[in-house]
Amino acid sequence: MKHFEVNFDGLVGPTHNYAGLSFGNVASLSNARSVSSPRSAAKQGLEKMKALHDMGLVQGVLAPQERPDIYALRRIGFHGSDAEVLAKAAKQAPAIFQACCSASSMWTANAATVSPSADTADGRVHFTPANLTNKFHRSLEPTTTGRILKAMFNNNRYFTHHHHLPDNEHFGDEGAANHTRFCKEYGYAGVEMFVYGRYAFDGSKPAPTQYPARQTYEASEAVARLHGLSDESTVFIQQNPAVIDQGVFHNDVIAVGNKNVLFYHQEAFLHTEQKLAELQEKFDAPMYFIEVPTAQVPVAEAVKTYLFNTQLISLPNGEMTIIAPTECRDSDIVSRYLEELVSKNTPIQSVQYFDVKQSMRNGGGPACLRLRVALNDQELDAVNPACIMNDALFARLNQWVDKHYREELSSDDLADPQLLIESRSALDELTQIMKLGSVYPFQQD
Ligand code: SUG
């Protein structure tokens, strides 16, 4: 049996914009109200997907969500025709309105937590959509995410879909951005590492003081329970509250892992030594820990360049490469570090840079844009094939973007009723291209 790690990248939606919605995410706040380019954003994402496909990896695509979210606006009391709802909300409650227009579902590392069949008690692949309760604009995502995942992994012999956790900050869950799986080979049972920012039911424990800790211990534990993971194959590690206060709003901004490698910043975790010893003990082969010292790369530089929001991928020839944003190449400190890293005798042997600037300006690097799903060949055969990247799908999606996406979008454009119409017709066509069925609310009216 063959095994793969498939990256399902989020296709950027037609309303991609910069609204400064994410307190605690430095890039989101500092680029608020700049003019975005939905078309370039979508194309940058597609280029990265195609490049990984061309490297011989299996690459998937995850569809965006319907925005503006007219249903959320109606739920909070705006009424009339769709155009009236948009006009009233934009005028009377501009901040809420902008939140309902965000294309944030593009960051599919926050779509769900996924446990491969080799790790779970029932031998199925388990999916739990993230509730994303900490940010209103993101809390609008999980129901549709669940529907899209069911349309992609639509076979209950292989796939189990859970409801997202209770919609409350006590169970704040940000999905795979705070979850890393280690394994010898993708098909072998692994160790799943859950990183949380605070305890929700114990106020005496350490927590950040400036910026929110989005993921709770209780949420991480609940996901592990739902997925049927054993104590012997899970490790729960608290993020260092001091780095959350420096803009590390998800663990994938300060650490990344693949197979037996953990690449992380010296300041990433609390009780690092003890926790990594636990990880090593539970993993029944030598782990490879690559710690980046503060003296070499300060936390602020890691946050600015997204050195850790990189994808560590294993190429078909076994070589491990790091997929980094061009911001890493443009920083003297980080590019020097990476050059040195790949010249040393570590499992990471090369670095490749990608321009995902449109996403980076909202705090989303290469790793935020992808959801990893480890699958064996039978499970891969059961995945909706129209969601798997190939030359034809790449060409088709580029044409689709050219047809439907605007070159530029400013916050004033969001209330344009035409944008809603364009966005819905784009998604209607996309559900046909990706054979998803009627996953969007406007298709169910
Ligand atoms: O949740 N930014 C996203 C970025 C998510 C990055 N994901 C990972 N690290 N895995 C967030 O903060 C900004 C939207 C705006 O400001 O317009 C935003 O939602």
Residues whose N, C-alpha, C, O or C-beta is under 5 A from the ligand:
A	BS01	SUG	N17 Y18 A19 G20 L21 S22 N25 S28 S104 W107 A109 N110 A177 H250 D252 N362 G363 G364 C368
